[in-house]
Amino acid sequence: MRTVAVVGTSLAGFRAAQELRAKGFDGRLVMIGAEPPYDRPPLSKDFLLGKVSADDIALAGQDGLDALAAEWHLGVRAEKLGREGVALADGTTIAADGYVIATGAVARTLDAARNLAGVHTLRTLEDAVGLKRALAAGPSSVVVIGAGFIGAEVASACRLLGHEVSVVEAMPVPLAPVLGARMGAVCGELHAENDVRLITGVPVAGFSGTGRVTGVRLADGRELRADLVVAGVGARPATEWLTGSGLAVDGGVLVDSGCVTANPRVIAVGDVARYRCPLRGVRVRAEHWTAAGEQPGVAVANLLAGSTVTHFARHGYFWSDQYGRRLQFAGVATEDVRIVEGDVASKCFVATYHRGDVLTGVFAIDSPRPFTRLRRAL
């Protein structure tokens, strides 16, 4: 290969570029992305709290970027992938011998609030800057829609900043699909323990306000006062630009266990990739920082080899910081949950998940050392 184009410059794309150089690719490397490379996890935590700046979360300084010896096309989006190459919004077309798709995901929005000011999502640095500015305007009533990890982290940050916070979750138990009902309920308790109102099992019916949001209407008839709303209702893979490319797209770019598409010249990594997980036997999208950092090593090796010669077979891992506590999870949750260290009441414990005699997952709050030990046993 003489030219490789990496479409997407967040963690997965940046790591793919690093892996290409580390594995000996010395040809033309083209980096295409709407934003410069930066780390997203701090956006809902330390960035909102003012503990880190935009410079602090950059994935690399200028020396690190220069070391890639890449041709950069930043601030411009890819609009199409075809036989001629990647067509960019500025009219440029980049032809390459190999392509890395790392366009990530886009925050889902709430159609009912489309024309209302004061309703935010949090996915990009621009989103975080806007939300941080709005929160700095003074004490307010904040309603967070969605009690997933992003929603919980935003609620935590808003509460620490002195705002009155309510969290609305349509499911009966927050985080149940990821952690199971028992541990999801434990995470839900963190909100109440920090004077945050958690409302579960009730969908949002609409919003009040003319021009600017003033309230959130729930399906059971209640209305919550809201000076500010943050929608943490998930994200969808950014695949629209691949329409007509010939690549299989279904809830993400479909790739094999080595992150390779049906065309061996095209790989997909990070949030946009829906890969066949050898450990679970199904296709999954691993929407976590660790997967975005680890998949490119496997995918790039396969791209340079011209076929799938290695596989991404690692247990999912993620962490979350909420109300001053560190939550960690690895593996797969099951209904068989056992507390193996600490106690749930103190919110300092380790829980393990089992399928028969097989350890399938580990969850911990404020117990990093035993968590790490048990994670290695997966």
Residue, then its C-alpha position, 0 to 999 in steps of 0.5 A: m500500500r502506498t496511501v492509507a486514508v484514515v477517516g475520523t481523528s478521534l481516539a480510534g483514528f489517531r491510534a490507527a495512524q500510530e499503529l500504521r507507523a509502528k507497524g512499518f507503513d512508511g507511505r502517504l498517510v492521510m488524516i480526515g476529521a471534523e475535529p483535532p484528536y482529543d480525549r472524550p471521557p473527561l468532557s462529562k467529568d473534569f472538563l465540566l468541573g473546570k479541572v482540565s482545559a481543551d489543551d489538557i485533553a489533546l491526544a498529542g502535542q504538535d510534536g506527536l502529530d508531526a511524528l505521524a508525518a501525516e497529511w491532515h484534513l481537519g475541520v472537514r467532513a467526509e461525505k462519500l466513499g466510492r471508487e474514486g476515494v473519499a469525497l470531502a465536503d470541501g470538494t477534495t477527493i482522497a484516493a487511497d489503497g487502504y481505508v480506516i473508517a473511524t468516524g465514531a458516533v453522533a449523539r442522539t437528539l430529542d425531536a420534541a426539543r429541536n427548536l428549544a434553547g437550553v437543551h443540550t447533548l454531550r458528545t463533542l468538545e463544542d458540546a461540552v464548551g456550550l454546556k459548561r458556559a450554560l452551567a456557569a450562568g448561575p444556579s439552576s434546575v437541571v434535568v438530565i434525560g437518561a441515567g446511563f454513564i454519560g447522563a450519570e456523570v453529567a448529573s454528578a458534575c452538575r450537582l458538584l457545581g451546585h445545581e439542583v438536578s433531576v435524572v429521568e430514566a425510562m427504564p425501571v432500573p438504570l444501567a440494567p442492560v449493562l450491569g444487570a438489575r441488581m448492580g444497576a439499582v446500586c448505581g441508582e442509589l448514588h443519585a439519591e445519596n447525593d441529593v439528586r432526584l432519580i425518576t425511573g420507569v417513566p418516559v419523557a412526553g414533551f417539553s414546555g417553553t416558547g423559544r427556551v425550555t422551562g420544563v420537562r413533561l413526563a408520561d405520567g402527567r408530572e412536569l419538572r421545572a428545567d432551566l437546562v436539559v441535558a439529553g443523554v439518550g445514547a448515540r448512533p454510529a456515523t455511517e450516513w456518508l457510507t451510503g452507496s459505498g458497497l459496505a455492509v452497514d447495519g447498526g454500524v459498519l459490519v466487520d469480522s472479528g479482526c475489524v475487517t469489512a468484506n473488502p479487505r482494503v477497508i477496516a472499521v474501528g471504534d464506535v462506528a464498528r460492529y464487529r463479530c466478538p469471538l468471546r460472545g459469538v455475536r456482533v457488538r459495538a464496543e462504545h468504550w474508550t478501551a476498545a477504541g484504543e485497542q481495536p486499531g492494533v488488530a485492525v491495522a495488522n490485518l489491513l497491512a496483511g491484506s486479510t484477517v490474520t489476527h482477531f480482537a478478542r478482549h473483554g469489554y472494560f470501562w470506568s465511570d466517575q460519579y459523585g467522587r466515586r470510581l466505578q469499573f466494569a469488565g466482561v459480561a453481566t449475568e443474573d448470578v451476581r456475588i459480592v466478593e469484597g466489601d459491602v454494597a451499603s458502603k458503596c465500596f465493594v467488588a461484585t462478580y458475575h458468573r455463568g455456572d462455574v465460569l467468571t464472566g464479569v467484574f464490577a467494582i466501586d472504589s475498589p481498584r486493586p481487587f477489581t484489577r486482580l479479578r479482571r485478569a482472571l476473566 
